[in-house]
Amino acid sequence: DSAFPNLESALTGAPSTLVLPAVQGMAAAGVLGLLKEKLGLSPLHVEPGTLRELRLNASVPTLRDILLFVLSSSLMAPKEALTSNDEIIGQVLSALKDEDVPYTALLTAGGPSRVLRDVTAVAPEGVGRQLLQKASTVPEQPPPVLYPQTGVPQILFWARNFSVGQGSKWVDLTPLTFGTEASVDVSSSFWNSTDSRLVLKYDNVLGAPLTVTFHMTSRWFPVSGRDWFQLNHLELAVPSVQSTMFNASQVTAPRNYSWRCAHLSSLSAFGAGLVPFRLSPAWGVLLQDVQEQAFNVTGLRFSSANDCAGFFAPGTWMGLLTALLLGAGLACGLHVLLGLRTMDRFDDPKGTPLAVPQGE
């Protein structure tokens, strides 16, 4: 239900129309002054109550300024005020048609309907959308690695950052693994209903070919009554060199879920979720915002994620400790209040001193 039937009808039946969806506030406020300067005519302001007295002469050009209700100062509801303004527009257009006077109508506001707080002082580069500016687009994340790459996928793997290193030398494998420029080879991967391997082959990493293998299994656990998948270990292999293997048994989730974690790494700074089989591993691994699914894949999207975040996070411990301290303080206060005793004898300073036996 439109609030501007007369205006819409006029725009539909007009020989030519021009609609500007957005203009600057200063430009809208200066329309009347610009017309006065270009036409050389003084505007005649017309109030809504004097529309019946409107008289036009086709032989004499005139400039009429029809004032409409201001919504912010109107006592009516916004829609009622808009409908009243549309009725005024309809009355003016009807009068022009009745007297067969050619006209050009400009409808504009004197200022913006909503004024936004200027934040350029605190953010010089600008924040939010500007007038007639294209909305900023959030860069799309590259799709996950999938196996097989044709047909129905069985394994999905994605990470925001995938890096490997030897000593102090680290290589970012993310662009080689995900996105349009990815060159990783997953053809050696394997999948069945109980075991799967995601094999990522890179041609040149720190001067030698590198193969990264995720060994995953699916097992039935009678206690929970469901199948769980587990990343048994992660293997990094270089030709003619003993492979480096990490225990990753903590990576586990129900079979019909994917597994996600903020960090999966062999570095102690990121939790050391990957435990090397040898004391001095030749390689290090860092996976950030990692998500993988090796079973029950139904398409190109991951299933609901089973996050690795535990319940007793540092923030949880801080909250529990604070609650215990406050509870202990409250208990001590109540104990002191309940232990107060009123005096059943009072000493009169003007009388004889009150002697209280030591036994009492």
N, C-alpha and C positions, 0 to 999 in steps of 0.2 A: 504494500500500500504506500504509494509515493506521496510525499508532502508537496510536490511541485507539479501537479497535473497541468496547470495553465502554462507554466514555463516550458514543460516538455512538449506540449502541443504547439507552442509558438516556434520552438526550435525545429520541430518536425515539418511544419508548414512553411517555414521561411525559405526564400529563394537561395540564400547563402548564409552559412553560420561559421563561426570560428570559436572554438572552445580551447582555452588555455588551462590545462589542469593545475598548473602551479606557477605563480609569479612572485617576485619579491614584494615584501610589504611596502617598501617605499614607492615602487612602481604603481601598486594599486591605489595608494593614497594620493598620487599625483595625477591621476587620470583627469579629474575635473579641471585642474589648472592647465594641463596640456591642451584640452579641448578649448578652453577659454583663449589660450594664446594662439592656437592655430585658426580657430574660426572667427576670432575677434568679437565674440559675443559674451555678454555677462550672463551667468547662469541664473535661472529663476528657480528658487527652492520651493518645492511643493510638498506640503505635509499630507499624510494619508487622509486626514479629515476634510481636505479641500479638493479632493479629486473631482467631485461633482461640479465644481466651478471651473474646471479645466477647459479652456477655450483655445482652439488652435486655428492658425491661418496658414494655408498652404503657400501663399505668396510671400510670406515673411519668415525667414529662417529663425528659429528660436532654439535655445539650449535649456532644457528642463532637467532639474535635479530632483528626482523622486526619492524621498527619504523613507526607508523601511524600518521596521522594528529592530532594535538592537537586542539580541538574545540575552546577553549578559545582564542587561538592565531591565528586561521585561519581567512582568509579574506572572506571565503565562508560562505554561510548560514549554520546553523547547520545540516539540513537534507542533503545538498549537501556534506558537509564534511563527514558525516556518510556514505553516498553512496560511496564516493571516498575511504574511508577506507575499505568498503566491497569489492570494486573492487580490491584493493591491496590484500586482503585476498584470493579472487578468483584466482588472478594471481599466488600467491605462491602455493596454493593447486593444481592448474593446472600443474605447473612446477614439483611438487613432483609426481603427477600421471604420467606425461609424461616420467619421468626418472625412474619410478617404484621403488621408494625409500621408504622403511618403515619409518614412522615418528610418532612422538607424538607432537601434537600442544597444546600449552597453550596460551590462550587469556585472558589478564587481563589489567587493567588500572594501571598507575603508582601512582594514588592517587584518592581520592574521587571526584566525579563530583560536589559535593556541600559541602561546609564546613559550619557547624553550629557554631554559637557563643557559647563559653563555658560559661554556666551560673552556674556552680557548686559553684563558689565563692560566688555568691549572694543567691543561693538556695542549701545548702549543701545536702539536701535530693534528689536532682535531679528533673528536670522538663522535661516533655515530654517523648517521646519514646526513648529507648536506642536500640542499634543494636540487632536485632533478639529477641527483647523483645515483649512479648504479649501486645497487646493494653489493657489499663486499661478499665475495664467495669464499666459503670455507674450503680449503683444498681437500680433495677427496683422497681417502686412504687407498693405497694400492690393494688389489685383491690378494687373498691368501695364496700360498703355494698349494697346489692340489695334485693328487695322484689318484688315478691316471689323469693326464691332461686332456684327454678326449673321452667322451662318454660320461658315465656316472662316476663322480668322485668318491673315493673311499677314505682318503686321508686329507685333512686340512691343517695348514700350519701358517701362522702369521706372527710377526713381531715388529714393534716400532723400531727397535735397534737390535741388530744381530752382529756381534763383533767377536773376533777370535784374536789371540795374541800369543806371542812367544817372548817371554821376558818382558822387556819394555816396549816391544814393537807390537802394535795392535793394528788390525785391519777391519774396516767396516764392511761387512758383507751384505748390508741391507740393500743397496742399489743393485747388487748382483743377484739378489734372491727374490725381491719383490718389484713390481712395476713393469712398465713397458720395455725397459732396457735390461731386464733380468736375463742372465746368461747361464743360470744354474741348470744342471741336468738331473732330472729325477727319474729317469727311465729305469734305473736299477732298483727302484723301490719294490716292495713286496707287500701283499695284503691277503689275509684270509680271516675267517671269523674269530680266530683265537690269537693269532700272531700277526704283527705288521712291522714293517721297517720302512722308514722314510729316509732315503739316501739322497743327500745333496752333494753333487760333484762340482767342484770349481777348478778351472784350468790352471790358474796361477794365483796362489796366495803365499806371499812372502817367498817367492821364487820357486815354488813347487806346487804340483797339483794337490788339492786337499779334498778329502771325502768326509762328510759329516753324516753320521748315521744315528737315527733315533730308533731304539729297539723298544717296541711296545707290545704288551700282551693284554688279553682279556680273560678274567677268571671269575668263577662263580663263588660267592661267599655265602654259606648257609645262614650265618648269623644275621646278616642284613637282608637276606632273601633276594639278592639281585647280583647282576654282573658288574664288575668294576674293571676299568682299564687302568693300566699302570705303565709309566715310562721306566723300564727296568734300568737302562743305562744309556748314556750318550757317548758315542765313540768318534774320535777324530783320528784320521789315518792319512799318512803321507807315504808314498812308495819308498821301499827299502828302509823304513824306519818303524820301530815298534809303535803301535797305535796307542793313543792316550784315551783311557776310558774313565768315565765318571759315573758313580752311583747316583741315580735320580729316582729312587724308589718312593720318595715323598710326593712325587708327581702322580697323583691318583685321583680319579673321579668316577662317578657312576657311568656305566657304559653309554647310556643315552644322553650324557652331558658332555660338553667340552670342558677343557681345563684352562684356566687363565691365572696369570700371576703378574704382579708389577715387576718383579725381578726373578730371574733364574740364572745364577752365575756361580762360578767357582771362586769368585773373589769374596773375601771376608767382609768387605765394605758393603756388599749387597746380600748378605745373609749366608753365603756359601751353601746354597741349596744343592750344588753339584759337588759331591765328595769324590776326589780322585782315588783310584785303586792303588796308585803308587804315591809315595810321600812327595816326590818332586816331579810333578807332571810337566811334560814338555809344552803343553798348550794350556791356555786359559780361555774361558768362554763367558760371554755376557749377553744375556737376552733380556730386553726390557719390554714391558707390556706384551708379553708372549701369550699366545693362545693356540691350542692345538686340539685336534679331535681325530682319533684313529678308528672309531667304530660308530656305527649307527649314524653315518653322515647321510643327510637327506637332500642335499643340494649344495649350492655354492656358498651358503651361509652356515655359520657355526650354530650349534644347538645352544640352549641355555647354559651359561657358564657356571662351573663350580670353582669359586675363587679360592686361592691359596691363603688368603688372609685369615689368621687364626682369631679366635674370640679374645684371647688375652693379649691384645696389642699393648704397646707402651701407654697409649692414652687410657686404655681400660684399667691398667694397673694404677695409674695416677689417680683416676677417679675413685677406685676402690680404696686406695690408701687415704685419700682425702676424706672419704665417707667414714672410714674407721676412726680417724683422728677426731673428726667432729662428733662422732657417736661416743667416743671415750670421754671427750670434754663434757658432753651433755650428761653422761652417766655420773661423772665426778660431781658436777654441779647439783644434780638431783640428790646424790648421796649426802652432800653437805647440807642442803636445805632440809632433807628429812631428818638429819641428825641434830638439828637445833632444838634446844630445850628452854622453856621459859622458867624464870626464877620464881620460886614459891615463897621466898622471904626477901624483904627489902630493907636496907639499912637507912634509918632516919638520922640525918646529920645533926639534928637538934636534940635528939634524945640520947639515951645511953647507947653506947656501941653495941651492935649486935654481935654476939659471940656464936660462932658456928663451930661445933665440935669437929675435931679433925677426922673423926670416924665417919662423919656425914659427908 
